[in-house]
Amino acid sequence: MQENLVQKIVEEVLQQVLKKQPSSLYDGKIPIGVSARHVHLAQAEVEKLFGENYQLTPKFELSQPGQFAAEETVVIAGPKGSIERVRILGPARSLSQVEVSWTDAMKLGMKPPLRISGDIKGSSPVTLIGPNGSVVLNEGLIIAQAHIHMSSADSARFQVADGQSVQIKVEGMRPIILSNVIIRVSDRYRLEMHIDTDEANAGLIQQGALAEIIYVQANEQMDVKEIPPVLKQAERPSSYQFDKKLLSQVEVLEIEAREIVVPKNTIVTALAYDKIRELNKTLTIRSE
């Protein structure tokens, strides 16, 4: 547990050092990561599938800082079939979701929506089967929309904004152009484009290939900012009781409540404080 706390602190210190430095290794292009089917689990589902107080076991680190592929796998099942040994990605999240390709979805007998990761409201149901039990998610099965992770420095370099849709081109044996690729900006992100196996197969794209942005659509996200903030605030819980030993910016981003209440012995990282101020949240220290 102590190693995990140290790792989180080190990651955030590195982000503070690197947040103003754009990724310059790819000569204006973006490395591609091909994402096979995988599962993100909330801790409640981890325990239902693997046992009480169970913690995911890291197998290897992923390209995005702090993310890892776990040793654990599950079976995902739909009305017409199932797929075994689907890898879980950690750490545990606030909501469980399953990301598959259209080919996978046909095997399951499902028609999940095309969504950005994390947008699961109204998505397809799916059953997860683990060694200790099973879980039926009423929503959470999606086909992940192609997207590009980048830092704010990279965002400035490519002249794009969070939420914008771009068109990219990949050269190779079978050159391909992909549209409606969504930009995702955060200083905890490392520059990388994520596509699924169907998209990779269509263009004969291998892990580590390079993509080039060839067209940037107008930022349709701007209309959202015109909605009176009171409408959004009314849908959020007023406060959130945080009981872990370390509060990082990752948790701050996941918590929807305006007030985050922590025990007095909780470590709050510098980037967490920055993110709390940026999001106009309130941090309250709870007396024990």
Beta strands, then each sheet from edge to edge (+ up, - down):
strand 1: 30-35
strand 2: 38-42
strand 3: 58-61
strand 4: 68-77
strand 5: 82-93
strand 6: 97-99
strand 7: 114-115
strand 8: 124-130
strand 9: 133-144
strand 10: 147-150
strand 11: 165-170
strand 12: 176-185
strand 13: 192-196
strand 14: 210-216
strand 15: 239-241
strand 16: 246-247
strand 17: 259-263
strand 18: 267-268
strand 19: 282-286
sheet 1: 1+ 13+ 10- 12- 11+ 14- 1+
sheet 2: 3+ 4- 5+ 2+ 6- 9- 7-
sheet 3: 3+ 4- 8+
sheet 4: 15+ 17+ 19+
sheet 5: 16+ 18+
end
